[in-house]
């Protein structure tokens, strides 16, 4: 290719996405430029618009275009329950279940001292302020079950329990529809401990 500066820049930009390597990025770039120029323009406009208009909610830190998100403003939400998640994607997953009608606090990450992510970076102070607002009666910790997620849940739990708040953690267990012989031993062990 004689003049591939813009094409190379597009490929490199697409590689920013998680799970997208060089070959996938090239396929996407070639598809957009060869078969879907209108789609490329639509994608560019949507990215530009989102990058300039989407911000963090002042109350829960999820993504929104308004100062306060629709979930925080919804009078039908149970204000006595506050679910703590790591990312807006985790919040969206919780919402898709249809099983939770309380409010959220999005940490925007998890504790990871090796990466320089401490309590300040995940907004622990803001979480404590929000949880101690006089309305919240239960804080549900819905962080991941990774080492960092567990450490984050433990740190939050200890900080909130010292302030007299009721703190719970998502249960772990055998996935619905699975056969026990194919489930990993750690999951079986946690399911046995958390049995009800």
C-alpha positions in Angstrom: 0.0 0.0 0.0 1.4 3.3 -1.0 -0.3 5.7 1.3 -1.7 3.9 4.3 -1.3 6.5 7.0 -5.1 7.0 7.6 -5.7 3.2 7.3 -3.0 2.4 9.8 -4.4 5.0 12.1 -7.8 3.4 11.9 -6.4 -0.1 12.5 -4.5 1.2 15.5 -7.6 3.0 16.9 -9.7 -0.2 16.6 -7.0 -2.1 18.5 -7.8 -0.1 21.5 -11.0 -2.2 22.0 -10.6 -5.1 24.4 -10.0 -8.4 22.6 -9.3 -6.9 19.3 -5.9 -7.8 17.8 -4.2 -6.6 14.7 -6.0 -9.1 12.3 -9.4 -8.3 13.7 -8.8 -4.6 13.6 -7.6 -4.9 10.0 -10.8 -6.9 9.1 -13.0 -4.3 10.7 -11.2 -1.4 9.0 -11.3 -3.1 5.5 -15.0 -3.9 6.0 -15.9 -0.3 6.9 -13.9 1.2 4.1 -14.7 -1.3 1.4 -18.3 -2.3 2.1 -19.8 0.1 4.6 -18.6 3.7 4.3 -22.0 5.0 5.6 -21.6 2.7 8.6 -18.0 4.1 9.1 -19.4 7.6 9.2 -22.2 6.6 11.6 -19.7 4.9 13.9 -17.4 7.9 13.8 -20.3 10.3 14.7 -21.6 8.0 17.4 -18.1 7.8 19.0 -17.6 11.5 18.8 -21.0 12.3 20.3 -20.6 9.8 23.1 -17.0 11.0 23.9 -18.2 14.6 24.3 -21.7 14.1 25.9 -21.5 11.1 28.1 -20.3 11.8 31.7 -20.5 10.2 35.1 -23.6 10.5 37.2 -23.0 12.8 40.2 -24.7 10.3 42.6 -23.8 6.8 41.4 -21.0 7.3 38.8 -22.6 5.4 36.0 -22.6 6.8 32.5 -25.2 9.3 31.6 -25.7 12.4 29.5 -27.4 14.3 32.3 -25.8 15.4 35.6 -27.9 12.7 37.4 -28.9 9.4 35.7 -32.4 8.2 35.2 -32.0 5.3 37.7 -31.0 7.7 40.5 -33.9 10.0 39.6 -36.5 7.2 39.4 -38.9 7.6 42.4 -39.9 3.9 42.1 -36.4 2.7 43.0 -35.9 1.3 46.5 -33.7 3.9 48.2 -33.1 1.6 51.2 -30.9 -0.7 49.1 -27.6 0.3 47.4 -25.8 -2.2 45.1 -22.1 -1.6 44.6 -20.7 -2.7 41.3 -17.3 -2.3 39.6 -18.4 -0.9 36.2 -21.4 0.5 34.3 -21.4 -2.8 32.4 -21.9 -4.7 35.7 -24.8 -2.3 36.5 -26.3 -3.0 33.1 -26.0 -6.8 33.7 -27.8 -6.4 37.1 -30.5 -4.4 35.5 -31.1 -7.0 32.8 -31.9 -9.5 35.4 -35.0 -7.6 36.4 -34.5 -8.9 40.0 -33.1 -5.7 41.6 -35.0 -2.4 42.1 -32.7 -0.5 44.3 -30.1 2.1 43.6 -26.4 1.7 42.6 -22.9 2.9 43.2 -20.4 2.3 40.4 -16.8 2.1 41.6 -15.3 2.5 38.1 -12.8 -0.3 39.0 -11.5 -2.4 41.8 -8.7 -2.3 44.3 -5.4 -3.2 42.7 -2.4 -1.9 44.6 0.1 -3.3 42.1 -1.6 -1.1 39.4 -1.8 1.9 41.7 -5.5 1.6 42.2 -6.4 2.3 45.9 -9.5 3.3 47.8 -9.3 6.9 46.5 -9.3 5.8 42.9 -12.4 3.7 43.3 -14.3 6.4 45.2 -14.5 4.7 48.6 -15.0 8.1 50.3 -17.9 9.0 48.0 -19.4 5.5 48.5 -19.3 5.8 52.3 -21.0 9.3 52.1 -23.7 7.9 49.8 -24.3 4.8 52.0 -24.5 6.9 55.2 -27.1 9.3 53.8 -29.7 8.1 56.3 -31.9 6.4 53.6 -29.7 3.3 52.8 -30.3 0.3 55.1 -28.5 -2.4 53.1 -25.4 -2.2 50.9 -25.2 -5.2 48.5 -21.6 -5.9 47.3 -21.7 -7.1 43.7 -18.0 -6.9 42.8 -16.4 -9.7 40.8 -15.2 -12.9 42.4 -11.6 -12.3 41.3 -8.9 -11.7 43.9 -9.1 -8.0 43.3 -13.0 -8.1 43.5 -12.9 -10.0 46.7 -10.3 -7.6 48.2 -12.5 -4.7 47.1 -15.6 -6.2 48.7 -13.8 -6.9 51.9 -12.4 -3.4 52.2 -15.8 -1.8 51.5 -17.5 -4.2 53.9 -15.2 -3.4 56.7 -15.5 0.3 56.2 -19.3 0.2 56.1 -19.8 -2.2 59.0 -17.7 0.1 61.2 -20.4 2.7 60.5 -23.2 0.4 61.5 -24.5 -0.4 58.0 -26.0 -3.8 57.0 -23.7 -5.2 54.3 -24.4 -8.3 52.1 -22.5 -10.0 49.3 -23.8 -11.7 46.2 -24.0 -15.4 46.6 -21.8 -17.7 44.7 -22.9 -21.1 43.5 -23.6 -23.6 40.8 -24.9 -22.1 37.6 -28.5 -22.8 36.7 -28.8 -25.6 34.2 -25.4 -27.0 34.8 -24.5 -30.6 35.8 -22.5 -30.9 39.0 -19.8 -33.1 37.5 -18.8 -30.4 35.0 -18.7 -27.5 37.5 -15.2 -26.5 38.8 -14.4 -27.5 42.4 -14.0 -23.9 43.7 -17.6 -23.1 42.6 -18.9 -26.3 44.2 -17.1 -25.5 47.5 -18.5 -22.0 47.6 -22.0 -23.2 46.8 -21.8 -25.7 49.6 -20.6 -23.1 52.1 -23.3 -20.6 50.9 -26.1 -23.2 50.8 -29.6 -22.3 51.9 
